Each structure stands twice: as C-alpha cells, then as structure tokens.
Amino acid sequence: MANGTEQEQLYKPDFALGRESEYEDVERYRPGGFCPVDVSTSDDPFFIQDRYQVMYKCTHSHFFTGWLCYDTIEKKWRYLEINTASESSGDSPEQVIRNTLISHGVDHDTARKHGVVLPYETFFINSPNGRHRCSVLPYFGACFPWKRHTDQTDGDRVHQLCHSMARAISFLHEHGICHGDIQPGHMRLWLKEGVLDKYTPDTIPGLIKTQWNTELETIDGKPTPHAPKRIHKEISFWDFGRDDEVMEMLSTEVAIRDTGSAYLAADGRPLKVDAPIDFQAPETVLDMRMGTKSDIWALAVNLFYYAIGDLPVEIADEDDKVEAITEIEALIGPVPEKFRQVAMEMAFKQRLGRWERLEKPKGLPKPKMPDAESEEGAKRYLSVSHLIKSGGEELEKRMKEDGSYEDKIEHRLNEPQKLKGGGNHSRFCGVWYLAPEEITCLGGLLREMLKWDPDERWDAKKVMGHEWFANRYMPRLKPNSNYIPLEKEKAKRGEEGRSS
C-alpha cells in the first residue's frame, strides 16, 4: 500500500455507498493503513484512550480519518485526526510546525487568535494495523463560504474572511513557516465559543442526525480485526441545521488547517507537494526552491476564487506541468530569462516521455533538447513570448472583442458569473459582475502577488494593508429577462391546471 504496489482486494465493494469522496478507501484497512474506528451507538459506545467518545466521521484523506468526539474529561467536543500507521513514524510536518511555534513562545490561544490551529495534544494508539499518531484539535466549522452576488452583507463577509486568511498566513511567515497548500478546502471558520458544548453524546443526535452507514464485508466472508464493523458517510457542518441557523454558529475568523505540506522556510521545500497544480507558484511547478512567497502566489489564487468563484489559471491535467507554465504565461506574460532554461528542460523531459510512450514504438526519431535561447526552439516546447496555447489565444481573442480591460487579470475578474434562482431555465436568473472599481482595486493587488519572480511578490504583511480588504463594493446585476421566480411559476401552473 505504502509503496504503491498492487495488492489483493480484501473487501466487497458496496455501490450503495454513493459518492466515493464521502468515504475512505476501504482497501486501506489493512496493516500499515487506517486505524479501525467504530462510531458510538446508544448500546455500544466507542472510545479512544477511554476518554474520547467517537460520535461521527467528519473527513478523510489518503493518510488519515477525522472524527467528531466528545472529551469526557473536559466535557467539550473535539476533532480527532488519526493517521495511517505508515504515516505515523517520525516527526510529521504538523509536529514540526507545532514544536516550532511552541519554541517561539506561541501558546494555543495565541495561535487561534491568528487563525492557526495547534493540537491540544498528540498521542499514539495501537491497532491491528499498526501504531497511529492521533491529534486532538478544535472542531472546526464550515468551509469558507463565498456568496458575493447576493447582497452587501455577504460581500463584507468575504472581505473580512479574506483578510483573516491573509493575517493567518502572515503569522506563519513571521515564525519562518510556510503552509505549502493554501486552498479553499483548507480554510475553515471557527465555531463561536462553546456553541456545541451544551450538547452531550446523548443529546447531540437531536442536532445532527445519524449518518448513513453500511456493514463492511470481506471477500472471504470472515470477520477481520483490521477494519471497523461499519463504514459511515461523513457529516457536513451544514447537517447541523438550516443554512441561516448554521451561519449563526460560525464566527468570522478563519482557521487554516491541513498543515501536512507545511515546511520551514529555511528548508526551501516540503517533503511532498500536495497542492493542486492550479494553486502552485511557478517555482513549485518547476521544482525549484520554494518559500513564503510561494504561499503568496497561492493566497492570490484564493483571493481570486473568493472574489468570483473561479480560478485565474485552470489546468485540465494535474500532471501536465507544461500546460501549467503556458497557462501562467497566458495570464502574466512570458517566462523570464532566469527561469527559461529550467522550464525548457522540464518541457523537454515531458516531451521525451511522450516519445517513449507513443512515438518510439513506431520507430520515430528521438527528439533533441532545443536551445532555450532559440526562438524556434522555445516555440516548440513553451510559448515564451508567443501565446500559442489555446487558453492564451482564447483570452487574447475575448479581450480584443470586449475591450474593457487591457490587463489580463482584470479581464478575468470582469467575466460574468451566474446567478441562481428557484424558477425555470435551470434556475438561471441572470448574471453578476464585480464592480469596475473593485476590478481595478483587486486587480492591482493580484498583480503584486502573481509575479514570476518570488522576490518581486509582496509579502503577507504588505498584502494585508491593501485597500481592497477595507473597501466595500456592490456587484453589478444583469437579470435574465426570461426568468420566472419559483413562486410565480407555481402560481402560473396552478392557474393553467384550473383552466384545463
């Protein structure tokens, strides 16, 4: 499992499980893999270390499962993250970051005030699958919501939360720590203090319904100590009630979690890069030295996303680094000379791999490494100053037709976003745009963050001081003239039914 080799299937697939993303990979319930954890029932409570009563499954990744537990000593709800046995040896990135902050005199409350999550404690437990590292953390609220198109209150909230996110990144950087994987799924809102603590394991089912679960069956039909009795669907924080009720439980402060890719700035690169390629800075894509300014690039991508719900650079193939570089070129201009040789070598390596797979068996000649200084060679492998990729050409074409913004970042910020309604036409009731003043202001900030050379990017503290975070803008709305609100549509259907 850890070495990626093919292994014997142990468990029967259950297609009733629903979406694969809601469940952990059951084949990882074997030695070296997940810790078998069962959810408590009224008749059969399940405890970790005789202290943490497991009530719901919250999340999972390839390397851990996360659980909502009740601390029977502190009488508080906690989030318990349990690593696979194969990922529990040595010092994890989370442990290195925790030790660094503690050595700098940062306690749990100070870290929380700055949006950084420190575990209350870390310990190890043994299971039939091995020794597992467990981290006890606060239970987080919902993922960072964005609803820019509804009203001014939501716009204000987005600005406030984005500033909170920038402040958390700045705090990490002040202590020489790089997050390494800043993306929307890793941004959570803190719960308001004590909002869950009025509930106990006996009363919380009145707030959160028991999630769907199914018995896990083995291929040979025999029980196994390596897996839990049942597999459970994950709960979402939005299962806690109506949207308005859930929003009342949330603070306006961001918690940055998932520090599995974090590293010390002095080290220059994490043990592994897990960030989606759409969020990676050029130096990350090119396998060069990384640092705090790599986080600044990712932070800019997040600000862009929370402004309009889209990404400035979208890569179809997660492994296609050449596409990533050329799409970045389409947005901010050609690869500068100091990075060009590295980019050309990376592009040629990818080209050589294609030759090995597809062209060599046909007897086609092996390609030669082009000269990075040669314009013709550059055009063959990277766009350089020639936007030869379709993304760049399409953007250039739209900009010429629109004519509103010469700057490519601002042009992307001016793209229409769909408004959703409760009526006909696929619930499409119009489009909305950022206000022109906001496009200019935010575009100016993003230009200082999305630069090829890390040394030229602003640092987090300077980003925090930008006027975009303090200003307030109203989006432009363009209703769909064919849209009929749901209430009117129902009334119309009723009248047609009576007349017939």
Secondary structure, 3 states (H helix, E strand, C coil): CCCCCCCCCCECCCHHHCCHHHCCCHHHCCCCCCCCCCCCCCCCCCEECCCEEEEEEEEECCCEEEEEEEECCCCEEEEEEEECHHHCCCCCHHHHHHHHHHHCCCCHHHHHHCCECCCCEEEEEEECCEEEEEEEEECCCCECCCCCCCCHHHHHHHHHHHHHHHHHHHHHHHCCEECCCCCHHHEEEEECCCCCCCCCCCCHHHCCCCCCEEECCECCCCCCCCCCCEEECCCCHHHHCCHHHHHHHEEEEEEECCCCCCEEHHHCCCCCCCCCHHHCCHHHHCCCCCCHHHHHHHHHHHHHHHHHCCCCCCCCCCCCHHHHHHHHHHHHCCCCHHHHHHHHHHHHHHHHHHHHHHHHHHCCCCCCCCCCCCHHHHHHHCCCCCCCCHHHHHHHHHHHHHCCCCCHHHHHHCCCEEEECCCCHHHEEEEEECCHHHHHHHHHHHHHHCCCCHHHCCCHHHHHCCHHHCCCCCCEEEECCCCCCHHHHHHHHHHHHHHC
